[in-house]
Amino acid sequence: MRKNKLKIAKIRCLLPLLVLIISAGILSFVANYVNMASYKQVRTKAKLNAVTYSDRMVEELNRGINITNSLKNILLNDNGNIKQFEDIAQRMMTDYVQSIQLAPNGVVTDIYPSESNDAGKIDLVHDKKRGEIVRYGIKHQMTVMQGPFKLNQGGYGIAIRNPVYIQKNDGERHFWGLAIVIIKVPEIFNDSVKSLSKFGYYYRLYKTESPLTKKFKLINSSKTEFTDSVSHEFNIGGCVWKIEVMPVKGWSQESDMLPIYLCGTFIILLLEGVTAAFLIMLKQRKRFKVLSVTDSLTGLFNRMGFNEQLDIYISENGDKNCIGILLDVDNFKIINDMYGHGVGDKALKHLAESMRDTFSDNAILGRNGGDEFCILLKDCKVEDMRQKIEEFCKMNRVFRYKGEEYTYSISMGYAEYPVHVKKASELLHYADIALYEVKLKGKNGCLGYNDNIQSEKSTQLGFKLNDISSNLPGAFFIYKADIDDEEILYANQEMIRLTGCQDLDDFFEFTKRQFKNLIHPDEIQAVEENIWSQIKIAENKTNDYVWYHLATKSGEYKNVFDIGHIVESEHYGKVFYVLLIDYDIVCRHYEKNKNNRLSE
């Protein structure tokens, strides 16, 4: 009995110690696990910030590229000439631009500001330091960045060189020269760097010196020693950029575990509390992961989440057929402007819900942003899904918002792998081409990609004339206001009908896209002279009026009255907007009405 009592006493003495040791071990394990989870979460957040600020830096670099694009557009519009270069360059200058330059045939002839920059007037194509990179950009017809390099005025800069090609009378594009901007670094990144530092991160920014080298060169960095940093790479100007970030407070976010270890008598309760907190944290981490790839408005995948799912599917099912679909809401901006963003948001949620109801099985659904949505139909062919896709497009879309009923329509484009594309990753690009074709033909429809679709037609959407021009009481078309190249850019349905053509493609083929081919051959010179004699741009006269005989596909000629108006187009420079009236029909109606009035 005594032995049993002693044994029990030992157990009682040892039990608290054993409980303490076991509890301390469990607590130590859990605490370490929590610390590691927090460490991973901090690294994930740092990685997301690296991606976010990389995107901001791309936007900032694009400001410099956009300056060269503006110079390029001026050169293209003026056939390789820029008048008042210094005035134009002065307006483009910012605090992060060192100089703006022009280099016809690769030889720098114009620099703004000219002070302290005369040394920059060199033959870039044959220059020992720059020639190889410049020739690379010209050969590949791409905007190329080079640097960083020391500036004569102090500091460092990066050269952005944009090759310019001008189309001559022979129809071929010829190299004109280079539009160049020298940007200051790190000044161009001041906003991003300040925000990143304010957000609690150290950073280092690297760049390959040119497209011809893979060696990174430090652009700028925080003055601190980096430990186990995260990085993100991005490409722009033919170069690879890399940003490394590290939290100012370090990677370890250790919790104060001392109270847990001191509360021996309550160790089990504390463990339960820590376990509960741990489970909550895991739940939050999963929730944050879901939120990071989910569109908050519709609950579908966002762009990042959709692309992630698409990559996973392609990597695991690269040999299977699949269909990519792009769709958007017709005239969504008008819906927002007319009824408010509340109605617009409701329309987007209504569309997302109908996508789930129709395609939820074996499909990936996403919202690219704005009113554009994307769908991947897995392991299927167009011939099996065409009817379902078309029925979805034609659905009667009605929803209620605050007691009012609203309707809307959608446009869809789709493509199939491997029927239309060689890589499944290109699916949405070809679906986008088909979507543009639907937009060109008046929206509210769907179309599968085929080889006859010309993606260049998407440029015509810039005019936004389909709805208006289709209902004009007359033939309407647009052509370039360029004596040397009067290319026809657009024609409405009435113009196509007047010339006896079947559709826009047939019209373009019949006219060879030239205005002169619409005029009787004997009248071309007189009509051209008449129009241009009326249009005196210097005196700000923009209208012309002329009669001529319009050519038709059947070989007949119709007497028409041409009313032209010259305007400045964002995409094509100066263009003519032309309204044609069939003069013979007008005369017949006039005589008929005149006779009716006389008989009365």
SETOR-354544 format. One record per residue (C-alpha): residue in three letters; x, y, z. Coordinates in pm, 1 decimal. Layout:
REM residues N
 type     east    north       up
  ALA        X        Y        Z
...
REM end
This chain:
REM residues 600
 type     east    north       up
  MET      0.0      0.0      0.0
  ARG    282.0    237.7     96.5
  LYS    462.6    159.7   -222.5
  ASN    149.9    238.3   -415.8
  LYS    114.4    564.0   -230.6
  LEU    475.6    657.0   -303.9
  LYS    422.6    567.8   -667.4
  ILE    112.8    782.0   -683.1
  ALA    295.0   1069.4   -513.4
  LYS    578.0   1048.9   -765.0
  ILE    325.9   1053.3  -1044.9
  ARG    156.6   1356.1   -893.4
  CYS    490.9   1531.9   -864.3
  LEU    603.5   1434.7  -1208.2
  LEU    270.5   1490.7  -1380.3
  PRO    282.2   1869.7  -1356.9
  LEU    637.4   1859.0  -1484.1
  LEU    542.9   1619.7  -1761.2
  VAL    240.1   1832.5  -1851.6
  LEU    461.6   2139.9  -1843.0
  ILE    726.2   1979.4  -2062.6
  ILE    472.8   1837.5  -2308.6
  SER    272.5   2157.4  -2312.2
  ALA    587.9   2363.5  -2356.1
  GLY    692.9   2137.6  -2643.2
  ILE    353.8   2168.8  -2814.2
  LEU    351.6   2543.2  -2757.0
  SER    703.3   2572.9  -2893.7
  PHE    605.6   2377.3  -3205.3
  VAL    288.9   2580.1  -3261.9
  ALA    467.4   2909.5  -3196.5
  ASN    736.8   2816.8  -3444.8
  TYR    477.1   2715.8  -3704.1
  VAL    284.9   3041.8  -3657.7
  ASN    606.8   3235.0  -3694.7
  MET    688.6   3052.6  -4020.4
  ALA    334.5   3110.0  -4153.9
  SER    368.5   3479.2  -4074.5
  TYR    707.7   3478.5  -4245.2
  LYS    557.0   3329.6  -4562.4
  GLN    268.8   3575.3  -4550.5
  VAL    511.4   3867.0  -4521.5
  ARG    709.1   3731.6  -4818.1
  THR    391.4   3685.4  -5023.5
  LYS    287.9   4042.8  -4946.5
  ALA    636.9   4164.5  -5036.9
  LYS    618.7   3973.7  -5366.2
  LEU    278.9   4129.2  -5446.9
  ASN    419.8   4473.1  -5369.9
  ALA    717.9   4402.3  -5595.0
  VAL    475.5   4316.3  -5877.8
  THR    256.8   4620.6  -5805.2
  TYR    543.7   4867.8  -5802.9
  SER    695.6   4702.7  -6109.1
  ASP    371.5   4783.3  -6290.9
  ARG    392.8   5143.2  -6169.3
  MET    752.2   5168.4  -6292.6
  VAL    643.3   5033.2  -6631.7
  GLU    383.0   5311.6  -6645.0
  GLU    650.2   5568.5  -6556.7
  LEU    888.5   5435.3  -6824.5
  ASN    602.5   5437.8  -7074.3
  ARG    580.1   5814.0  -7022.2
  GLY    922.6   5842.7  -7180.3
  ILE    827.8   5596.9  -7456.7
  ASN    507.4   5793.7  -7521.7
  ILE    716.3   6105.8  -7591.9
  THR    898.4   5917.8  -7868.4
  ASN    561.7   5787.3  -7996.5
  SER    430.0   6144.3  -8012.4
  LEU    734.0   6251.0  -8214.4
  LYS    686.9   5944.6  -8434.3
  ASN    321.3   6027.9  -8502.9
  ILE    412.8   6385.4  -8597.0
  LEU    675.6   6252.9  -8837.6
  LEU    429.0   6004.5  -8990.6
  ASN    160.0   6271.3  -9034.3
  ASP    404.0   6521.5  -9192.2
  ASN    584.9   6266.2  -9410.3
  GLY    907.0   6276.8  -9210.0
  ASN    909.6   6647.6  -9122.1
  ILE    870.5   6827.8  -8790.7
  LYS    815.0   7200.8  -8798.0
  GLN    912.9   7402.7  -8492.1
  PHE   1089.4   7109.8  -8330.2
  GLU   1213.2   7316.3  -8036.4
  ASP    863.0   7441.6  -7950.0
  ILE    722.1   7087.9  -7965.4
  ALA   1008.4   6942.4  -7762.3
  GLN    981.9   7220.4  -7504.0
  ARG    616.0   7132.3  -7442.1
  MET    711.2   6765.2  -7397.9
  MET    989.6   6830.7  -7145.1
  THR    941.0   6719.7  -6783.7
  ASP   1161.6   6710.6  -6476.8
  TYR   1271.8   6354.0  -6555.1
  VAL   1360.1   6418.6  -6922.8
  GLN   1721.3   6518.8  -6993.9
  SER   1679.7   6579.5  -7367.7
  ILE   1463.9   6507.3  -7673.7
  GLN   1635.4   6424.5  -8002.7
  LEU   1575.4   6346.3  -8369.9
  ALA   1812.7   6127.6  -8569.9
  PRO   1725.7   6108.2  -8942.7
  ASN   1896.9   5800.6  -9090.6
  GLY   2039.7   5735.6  -8744.8
  VAL   2237.4   6063.7  -8727.6
  VAL   2137.5   6299.8  -8444.7
  THR   2063.8   6642.2  -8593.9
  ASP   1820.5   6802.4  -8349.0
  ILE   1850.7   6813.4  -7969.7
  TYR   1642.7   6999.2  -7716.2
  PRO   1763.5   7164.6  -7506.6
  SER   2060.6   7244.5  -7727.2
  GLU   2274.8   7387.1  -7447.4
  SER   2550.6   7146.5  -7336.6
  ASN   2415.9   6880.6  -7575.2
  ASP   2607.8   6949.2  -7898.1
  ALA   2834.1   6653.5  -7822.2
  GLY   2532.6   6431.0  -7867.6
  LYS   2503.0   6502.4  -8240.1
  ILE   2662.5   6179.9  -8361.0
  ASP   2606.3   5898.6  -8609.1
  LEU   2436.6   5647.8  -8378.8
  VAL   2425.1   5368.3  -8636.9
  HIS   2803.6   5359.2  -8670.6
  ASP   2897.6   5471.4  -8320.2
  LYS   3131.9   5234.4  -8141.8
  LYS   2938.2   5226.9  -7813.9
  ARG   2585.2   5258.0  -7943.6
  GLY   2590.3   5128.4  -8300.1
  GLU   2526.9   4759.2  -8234.0
  ILE   2225.7   4829.3  -8010.0
  VAL   2084.5   5092.3  -8246.8
  ARG   2114.6   4856.1  -8543.4
  TYR   1943.3   4585.3  -8338.8
  GLY   1643.9   4811.0  -8271.9
  ILE   1621.6   4917.5  -8637.5
  LYS   1645.0   4558.7  -8762.2
  HIS   1370.0   4437.4  -8527.6
  GLN   1160.4   4757.0  -8563.0
  MET   1134.8   4793.5  -8186.4
  THR   1178.7   5065.2  -7926.5
  VAL   1504.8   4997.7  -7744.8
  MET   1640.9   5130.0  -7414.1
  GLN   2010.5   5161.3  -7338.7
  GLY   2178.7   5252.0  -7012.9
  PRO   2217.6   5363.5  -6746.1
  PHE   2513.2   5582.9  -6841.1
  LYS   2666.7   5897.6  -6697.7
  LEU   2527.4   6224.4  -6828.2
  ASN   2758.3   6513.9  -6912.6
  GLN   2530.5   6735.6  -6704.1
  GLY   2567.0   6503.2  -6403.6
  GLY   2370.1   6204.8  -6283.7
  TYR   2264.3   5907.0  -6491.6
  GLY   2032.1   5855.7  -6785.3
  ILE   1869.2   5595.0  -7007.3
  ALA   1827.2   5642.3  -7383.3
  ILE   1493.6   5545.9  -7541.4
  ARG   1526.2   5509.9  -7918.7
  ASN   1212.9   5455.5  -8130.0
  PRO   1271.7   5368.1  -8499.0
  VAL   1042.6   5551.4  -8742.3
  TYR    931.0   5393.1  -9070.9
  ILE    747.2   5598.6  -9332.8
  GLN    539.3   5452.5  -9614.4
  LYS    647.7   5594.0  -9950.3
  ASN    460.6   5611.1 -10279.5
  ASP    588.1   5266.8 -10374.8
  GLY    384.7   5122.7 -10086.8
  GLU    691.6   5005.0  -9897.4
  ARG    783.8   5122.6  -9546.6
  HIS   1127.0   5286.9  -9535.5
  PHE   1343.6   5363.6  -9236.1
  TRP   1334.0   5738.0  -9169.2
  GLY   1539.4   5757.2  -8853.9
  LEU   1502.3   5760.6  -8475.9
  ALA   1290.1   5953.0  -8225.6
  ILE   1493.6   5968.8  -7904.2
  VAL   1434.2   6066.3  -7542.1
  ILE   1701.7   6064.1  -7270.9
  ILE   1536.7   6010.2  -6931.5
  LYS   1700.4   6069.4  -6596.0
  VAL   1732.8   5787.0  -6346.6
  PRO   1634.3   5748.3  -6074.5
  GLU   1431.4   6071.5  -6109.9
  ILE   1171.6   5904.8  -6335.0
  PHE   1098.7   5656.1  -6053.3
  ASN   1069.4   5914.1  -5774.0
  ASP    697.0   5858.8  -5714.3
  SER    724.2   5477.9  -5704.0
  VAL   1034.7   5481.9  -5485.0
  LYS    882.8   5724.0  -5233.6
  SER    562.0   5521.0  -5212.9
  LEU    753.4   5194.3  -5170.1
  SER    967.4   5342.0  -4892.4
  LYS    662.9   5496.4  -4725.1
  PHE    493.6   5155.6  -4735.8
  GLY    778.3   5011.0  -4531.9
  TYR   1013.5   4849.1  -4784.5
  TYR   1377.2   4874.5  -4883.0
  TYR   1436.9   4827.6  -5255.6
  ARG   1700.7   4768.2  -5522.1
  LEU   1635.0   4827.8  -5892.6
  TYR   1840.5   4660.3  -6166.2
  LYS   1834.3   4666.1  -6546.4
  THR   2016.2   4487.0  -6824.8
  GLU   2218.3   4754.7  -6999.1
  SER   2066.3   4672.5  -7339.4
  PRO   1876.6   4396.5  -7523.9
  LEU   2215.2   4248.7  -7618.5
  THR   2331.0   4163.1  -7268.0
  LYS   2188.8   3959.4  -6980.2
  LYS   2408.7   4124.1  -6719.1
  PHE   2214.9   4336.0  -6469.1
  LYS   2331.1   4683.9  -6371.4
  LEU   2217.0   4858.5  -6052.8
  ILE   1994.5   5160.9  -6119.6
  ASN   1914.5   5270.4  -5764.8
  SER   1871.0   5122.9  -5416.9
  SER   1803.4   5189.9  -5051.4
  LYS   2118.6   5242.8  -4849.1
  THR   2098.2   4921.0  -4651.0
  GLU   2219.4   4561.7  -4654.0
  PHE   1971.5   4318.5  -4811.5
  THR   1891.6   3978.8  -4660.2
  ASP   1691.3   3711.3  -4841.6
  SER   1500.7   3968.0  -5053.3
  VAL   1216.8   3883.6  -5293.5
  SER   1237.0   3997.7  -5655.0
  HIS   1024.7   4046.3  -5966.1
  GLU   1138.2   4086.6  -6325.7
  PHE    963.6   4273.3  -6606.6
  ASN   1045.2   4358.3  -6967.5
  ILE   1025.4   4695.0  -7141.4
  GLY   1230.0   4858.3  -7413.5
  GLY   1389.2   4524.7  -7504.9
  CYS   1557.1   4508.9  -7161.0
  VAL   1494.8   4301.9  -6849.8
  TRP   1434.2   4495.9  -6527.2
  LYS   1445.5   4350.2  -6179.1
  ILE   1323.3   4496.0  -5850.9
  GLU   1417.9   4346.6  -5515.8
  VAL   1228.7   4438.9  -5198.6
  MET   1267.6   4367.6  -4829.4
  PRO   1054.8   4489.4  -4537.0
  VAL   1214.9   4761.3  -4325.3
  LYS   1109.3   4567.9  -4012.8
  GLY   1261.8   4244.0  -4144.0
  TRP   1105.5   3912.4  -4235.0
  SER   1053.0   3777.4  -3884.7
  GLN    732.0   3896.1  -3715.8
  GLU    767.0   3701.7  -3393.5
  SER    480.2   3716.7  -3146.3
  ASP    546.8   3767.9  -2781.8
  MET    525.2   3412.4  -2652.7
  LEU    660.0   3489.2  -2304.8
  PRO    316.1   3509.8  -2134.0
  ILE    233.3   3165.0  -2269.0
  TYR    548.1   3010.3  -2127.2
  LEU    502.6   3185.8  -1787.9
  CYS    142.0   3073.1  -1740.9
  GLY    222.8   2713.9  -1648.9
  THR   -101.9   2643.7  -1471.7
  PHE   -303.4   2761.9  -1770.1
  ILE    -82.4   2606.2  -2037.3
  ILE   -349.4   2377.0  -2185.0
  LEU   -604.4   2658.9  -2207.5
  LEU   -344.3   2880.3  -2364.5
  LEU   -259.6   2605.6  -2614.1
  GLU   -625.5   2576.7  -2703.6
  GLY   -639.9   2952.4  -2751.1
  VAL   -325.9   2951.8  -2963.1
  THR   -461.3   2659.7  -3166.1
  ALA   -789.6   2842.4  -3218.5
  ALA   -601.3   3156.7  -3319.3
  PHE   -385.2   2949.0  -3549.5
  LEU   -689.0   2797.2  -3719.9
  ILE   -840.2   3143.6  -3759.7
  MET   -516.3   3264.9  -3913.4
  LEU   -513.4   2973.5  -4158.0
  LYS   -870.6   3055.6  -4251.0
  GLN   -776.0   3419.5  -4305.6
  ARG   -480.6   3319.3  -4520.7
  LYS   -706.1   3108.5  -4740.6
  ARG   -956.5   3392.3  -4752.3
  PHE   -684.5   3637.8  -4856.0
  LYS   -567.8   3393.3  -5122.5
  VAL   -921.2   3364.6  -5258.4
  LEU   -964.2   3744.4  -5248.9
  SER   -637.6   3798.6  -5436.4
  VAL   -761.4   3596.4  -5735.9
  THR  -1132.0   3686.1  -5716.5
  ASP  -1317.9   3982.7  -5864.3
  SER  -1486.1   4151.9  -5567.9
  LEU  -1793.3   4264.6  -5766.7
  THR  -1890.5   3946.0  -5951.4
  GLY  -1720.9   3668.8  -5752.7
  LEU  -1557.1   3534.3  -6070.8
  PHE  -1183.1   3497.6  -6113.5
  ASN  -1006.1   3828.4  -6172.4
  ARG   -745.9   3862.6  -6449.2
  MET   -467.0   3718.1  -6234.6
  GLY   -680.6   3431.3  -6109.5
  PHE   -811.2   3344.4  -6455.9
  ASN   -461.9   3346.1  -6608.8
  GLU   -336.7   3129.8  -6323.1
  GLN   -614.1   2872.6  -6379.7
  LEU   -559.0   2887.6  -6756.2
  ASP   -185.7   2817.3  -6715.2
  ILE   -258.7   2523.2  -6484.8
  TYR   -510.8   2374.1  -6727.1
  ILE   -281.0   2415.5  -7029.7
  SER     15.7   2262.1  -6849.6
  GLU   -190.9   1958.6  -6745.7
  ASN   -409.3   1920.6  -7057.0
  GLY   -203.7   2056.1  -7346.3
  ASP   -324.1   1781.9  -7583.4
  LYS   -696.8   1843.1  -7534.1
  ASN   -926.3   2072.9  -7733.1
  CYS  -1059.9   2378.9  -7554.6
  ILE  -1247.7   2698.4  -7640.1
  GLY  -1156.3   3053.3  -7535.9
  ILE  -1433.5   3315.0  -7523.1
  LEU  -1416.4   3692.8  -7476.7
  LEU  -1733.0   3894.8  -7421.2
  ASP  -1833.7   4241.9  -7309.8
  VAL  -2143.8   4450.2  -7249.7
  ASP  -2253.6   4656.6  -7548.7
  ASN  -2245.9   5031.9  -7488.0
  PHE  -2152.3   4982.0  -7123.5
  LYS  -2022.5   5337.5  -7089.8
  ILE  -2360.3   5469.4  -7201.4
  ILE  -2530.8   5250.9  -6938.6
  ASN  -2306.4   5396.3  -6668.7
  ASP  -2342.6   5754.1  -6792.1
  MET  -2719.1   5736.6  -6842.8
  TYR  -2831.2   5529.1  -6543.8
  GLY  -2539.1   5548.9  -6303.4
  HIS  -2269.6   5310.4  -6183.4
  GLY  -2512.8   5126.9  -5957.7
  VAL  -2704.8   5004.4  -6262.3
  GLY  -2377.7   4929.2  -6442.2
  ASP  -2253.4   4717.4  -6151.5
  LYS  -2585.7   4536.5  -6136.0
  ALA  -2560.1   4456.7  -6509.4
  LEU  -2212.6   4310.2  -6458.1
  LYS  -2329.8   4095.5  -6165.8
  HIS  -2631.5   3983.1  -6366.4
  LEU  -2405.8   3881.1  -6657.1
  ALA  -2169.5   3694.4  -6422.8
  GLU  -2459.9   3501.5  -6274.1
  SER  -2585.1   3400.3  -6618.9
  MET  -2231.4   3282.9  -6704.9
  ARG  -2232.7   3059.7  -6395.1
  ASP  -2576.4   2921.7  -6477.6
  THR  -2479.2   2841.8  -6838.2
  PHE  -2112.8   2741.0  -6823.1
  SER  -2037.5   2646.5  -6461.3
  ASP  -1969.3   2281.5  -6548.6
  ASN  -1615.3   2220.5  -6673.4
  ALA  -1540.5   2590.3  -6733.6
  ILE  -1316.8   2867.8  -6601.5
  LEU  -1498.7   3201.5  -6569.2
  GLY  -1329.8   3536.7  -6523.3
  ARG  -1362.9   3912.9  -6545.0
  ASN  -1071.7   4085.2  -6718.1
  GLY  -1175.8   4425.1  -6588.7
  GLY  -1436.1   4684.7  -6675.9
  ASP  -1714.3   4517.6  -6872.3
  GLU  -1490.6   4252.5  -7036.0
  PHE  -1529.7   3887.0  -6931.5
  CYS  -1349.3   3569.0  -7036.1
  ILE  -1440.4   3199.8  -7040.9
  LEU  -1237.8   2883.3  -7098.4
  LEU  -1447.2   2580.0  -7190.8
  LYS  -1236.1   2276.0  -7110.0
  ASP  -1204.5   1956.7  -7312.6
  CYS  -1460.6   2043.7  -7583.6
  LYS  -1491.7   2151.5  -7947.4
  VAL  -1670.3   2442.5  -8113.6
  GLU  -1890.1   2209.5  -8317.7
  ASP  -2028.6   2066.2  -7990.9
  MET  -2067.5   2397.8  -7808.8
  ARG  -2159.0   2644.4  -8086.5
  GLN  -2534.0   2622.5  -8023.8
  LYS  -2491.3   2670.1  -7649.5
  ILE  -2260.1   2969.4  -7702.4
  GLU  -2499.9   3132.3  -7948.2
  GLU  -2799.6   3070.3  -7720.7
  PHE  -2611.4   3231.8  -7433.2
  CYS  -2533.8   3535.7  -7648.5
  LYS  -2897.9   3573.1  -7761.8
  MET  -3046.8   3543.7  -7411.9
  ASN  -3298.4   3812.3  -7316.2
  ARG  -3098.5   4003.3  -7053.7
  VAL  -3331.3   4183.9  -6813.7
  PHE  -3266.9   4279.1  -6450.7
  ARG  -3423.0   4500.8  -6188.0
  TYR  -3250.3   4767.2  -5983.7
  LYS  -3431.1   4976.6  -5720.9
  GLY  -3767.5   4882.7  -5866.6
  GLU  -3674.3   4973.8  -6226.1
  GLU  -3627.6   4723.9  -6509.4
  TYR  -3321.2   4746.1  -6737.9
  THR  -3201.8   4553.2  -7042.7
  TYR  -2865.8   4512.3  -7210.7
  SER  -2694.6   4301.7  -7476.6
  ILE  -2349.3   4149.1  -7515.8
  SER  -2095.9   4075.8  -7790.4
  MET  -1885.5   3757.7  -7796.1
  GLY  -1588.2   3623.1  -7984.2
  TYR  -1444.5   3274.3  -7949.2
  ALA  -1168.3   3049.4  -8083.1
  GLU  -1072.5   2682.6  -8047.5
  TYR   -742.2   2517.0  -7967.8
  PRO   -581.6   2357.2  -8165.7
  VAL   -810.5   2433.9  -8463.2
  HIS   -745.1   2809.2  -8475.5
  VAL   -429.5   2852.5  -8266.8
  LYS   -113.0   2650.0  -8220.7
  LYS    -77.0   2747.3  -7856.2
  ALA   -361.4   2738.6  -7607.3
  SER   -212.3   3049.4  -7446.7
  GLU   -308.2   3243.2  -7766.2
  LEU   -676.8   3150.5  -7742.0
  LEU   -800.8   3476.4  -7595.4
  HIS   -602.7   3680.7  -7846.2
  TYR   -784.5   3515.1  -8137.1
  ALA  -1114.3   3534.6  -7951.0
  ASP  -1046.2   3907.9  -7917.2
  ILE  -1002.8   3936.5  -8295.9
  ALA  -1341.2   3770.1  -8344.7
  LEU  -1495.5   4000.9  -8082.5
  TYR  -1368.0   4307.2  -8267.8
  GLU  -1527.5   4173.0  -8584.8
  VAL  -1861.5   4148.9  -8401.8
  LYS  -1820.5   4508.9  -8281.2
  LEU  -1744.4   4621.2  -8634.5
  LYS  -2065.5   4462.9  -8762.2
  GLY  -2286.7   4637.0  -8509.8
  LYS  -2242.7   4452.5  -8176.7
  ASN  -2505.7   4226.9  -8009.7
  GLY  -2381.2   3902.9  -8161.6
  CYS  -2118.3   3631.9  -8141.4
  LEU  -1863.4   3500.5  -8389.4
  GLY  -1606.3   3225.1  -8394.7
  TYR  -1260.0   3305.5  -8525.1
  ASN  -1179.6   3207.6  -8882.6
  ASP   -886.6   3277.1  -9112.4
  ASN  -1087.3   3527.8  -9318.7
  ILE  -1116.5   3772.4  -9031.7
  GLN   -862.7   4050.6  -9065.3
  SER   -760.5   4182.6  -8728.0
  GLU   -681.2   4516.4  -8886.3
  LYS  -1055.1   4585.0  -8904.9
  SER  -1047.3   4648.5  -8534.0
  THR   -889.4   4987.3  -8603.8
  GLN  -1216.7   5096.8  -8760.0
  LEU  -1386.2   5069.3  -8420.8
  GLY  -1203.9   5389.7  -8332.0
  PHE  -1455.2   5583.6  -8541.2
  LYS  -1752.4   5460.2  -8330.2
  LEU  -1982.2   5531.3  -8627.2
  ASN  -2158.5   5199.0  -8678.4
  ASP  -2484.0   5285.5  -8502.0
  ILE  -2502.6   5639.6  -8641.2
  SER  -2380.9   5584.7  -8996.3
  SER  -2607.2   5282.3  -9049.1
  ASN  -2910.2   5505.4  -9005.2
  LEU  -2797.5   5806.6  -9210.5
  PRO  -3038.3   5888.4  -9498.1
  GLY  -2753.8   5874.4  -9748.0
  ALA  -2428.6   5708.5  -9846.4
  PHE  -2141.7   5788.5  -9612.8
  PHE  -1769.3   5710.7  -9622.9
  ILE  -1436.1   5831.3  -9484.0
  TYR  -1101.9   5862.6  -9660.5
  LYS   -761.5   6012.6  -9586.1
  ALA   -717.6   6381.4  -9673.3
  ASP   -383.6   6313.3  -9839.9
  ILE   -336.9   6397.5 -10208.5
  ASP    -82.2   6119.1 -10245.3
  ASP   -278.8   5852.7 -10058.6
  GLU   -656.8   5898.6 -10045.1
  GLU   -713.3   5562.7  -9871.4
  ILE  -1077.2   5479.7  -9793.3
  LEU  -1107.9   5391.2  -9423.9
  TYR  -1479.1   5331.7  -9372.5
  ALA  -1811.6   5306.8  -9556.8
  ASN  -2165.4   5267.8  -9424.1
  GLN  -2421.3   5017.5  -9550.7
  GLU  -2593.0   5267.4  -9779.9
  MET  -2259.6   5347.4  -9950.2
  ILE  -2194.9   4975.1 -10002.1
  ARG  -2545.6   4934.7 -10149.1
  LEU  -2508.3   5241.2 -10375.2
  THR  -2194.6   5096.6 -10536.2
  GLY  -2356.1   4754.1 -10579.7
  CYS  -2120.9   4573.1 -10340.9
  GLN  -2212.1   4290.6 -10104.5
  ASP  -2031.9   4398.3  -9788.9
  LEU  -1742.1   4610.7  -9663.5
  ASP  -1478.3   4361.6  -9780.6
  ASP  -1634.1   4357.1 -10128.3
  PHE  -1642.3   4738.8 -10129.2
  PHE  -1273.8   4761.9 -10034.2
  GLU  -1180.4   4510.0 -10304.1
  PHE  -1384.3   4695.8 -10570.6
  THR  -1235.4   5039.3 -10489.1
  LYS   -888.9   4911.2 -10400.7
  ARG   -948.6   5141.9 -10103.1
  GLN   -879.7   5453.7 -10312.3
  PHE  -1122.7   5745.4 -10348.6
  LYS  -1031.0   5807.2 -10714.0
  ASN  -1165.1   5462.4 -10808.3
  LEU  -1515.3   5583.0 -10718.0
  ILE  -1504.8   5856.8 -10984.1
  HIS  -1559.0   5828.2 -11359.7
  PRO  -1208.5   5813.8 -11513.3
  ASP  -1276.8   6119.9 -11731.7
  GLU  -1370.5   6326.1 -11424.8
  ILE  -1099.1   6226.5 -11175.8
  GLN   -860.5   6514.9 -11237.2
  ALA  -1132.8   6778.7 -11244.8
  VAL  -1300.9   6647.2 -10929.8
  GLU   -970.8   6628.3 -10740.1
  GLU   -876.1   6982.4 -10838.7
  ASN  -1224.1   7108.4 -10750.8
  ILE  -1213.7   6952.0 -10401.9
  TRP   -865.1   7069.2 -10310.8
  SER   -926.8   7416.0 -10449.1
  GLN  -1217.8   7445.2 -10204.7
  ILE  -1022.9   7306.1  -9910.7
  LYS   -776.8   7573.2  -9805.9
  ILE   -647.4   7454.6  -9473.0
  ALA   -446.6   7768.8  -9416.3
  GLU   -768.2   7970.3  -9431.9
  ASN   -951.1   7716.5  -9215.3
  LYS  -1199.2   7618.1  -9486.5
  THR  -1301.1   7258.7  -9423.9
  ASN  -1604.1   7189.8  -9649.4
  ASP  -1629.4   7102.7 -10019.5
  TYR  -1919.4   7043.2 -10259.5
  VAL  -1882.6   6866.6 -10595.6
  TRP  -2084.5   6673.9 -10859.1
  TYR  -1947.5   6367.5 -11038.2
  HIS  -2046.5   6028.5 -11175.7
  LEU  -2000.6   5753.0 -10915.2
  ALA  -1859.0   5420.3 -11034.6
  THR  -2051.1   5104.3 -10940.8
  LYS  -1945.1   4741.3 -10942.4
  SER  -2181.6   4667.2 -11231.2
  GLY  -1995.0   4917.3 -11453.7
  GLU  -2268.2   5180.9 -11446.7
  TYR  -2218.4   5537.0 -11326.9
  LYS  -2455.0   5732.8 -11103.7
  ASN  -2486.2   6110.1 -11090.3
  VAL  -2411.2   6208.2 -10728.2
  PHE  -2364.4   6520.5 -10519.6
  ASP  -2064.3   6498.3 -10281.2
  ILE  -2060.8   6694.6  -9953.8
  GLY  -1721.7   6665.4  -9783.8
  HIS  -1592.9   6783.4  -9448.2
  ILE  -1227.3   6762.3  -9345.5
  VAL  -1148.9   6683.4  -8980.5
  GLU   -857.2   6574.1  -8766.0
  SER   -870.2   6203.7  -8671.1
  GLU   -687.8   6068.7  -8367.0
  HIS   -576.0   5760.2  -8558.5
  TYR   -523.2   5880.9  -8918.1
  GLY   -454.1   6254.5  -8910.3
  LYS   -666.6   6462.1  -9149.0
  VAL   -957.4   6273.1  -9307.5
  PHE  -1261.6   6356.6  -9521.7
  TYR  -1610.4   6272.5  -9391.2
  VAL  -1822.0   6247.9  -9706.2
  LEU  -2198.9   6228.6  -9756.4
  LEU  -2319.1   6126.8 -10107.0
  ILE  -2664.7   6204.6 -10241.5
  ASP  -2799.1   6026.4 -10550.4
  TYR  -2878.6   6334.2 -10757.0
  ASP  -3106.5   6156.2 -11008.0
  ILE  -3328.6   6016.9 -10731.1
  VAL  -3352.8   6360.2 -10569.5
  CYS  -3453.9   6514.6 -10902.9
  ARG  -3720.0   6247.6 -10966.1
  HIS  -3871.4   6302.1 -10623.3
  TYR  -3865.7   6676.2 -10675.5
  GLU  -4045.5   6651.7 -11011.5
  LYS  -4297.4   6406.0 -10865.9
  ASN  -4377.5   6634.6 -10572.2
  LYS  -4391.3   6935.0 -10806.3
  ASN  -4644.2   6762.3 -11035.5
  ASN  -4851.9   6656.7 -10735.0
  ARG  -4869.6   7013.7 -10611.4
  LEU  -4966.3   7137.2 -10961.6
  SER  -5244.4   6880.5 -10992.6
  GLU  -5380.9   6987.3 -10656.8
REM end
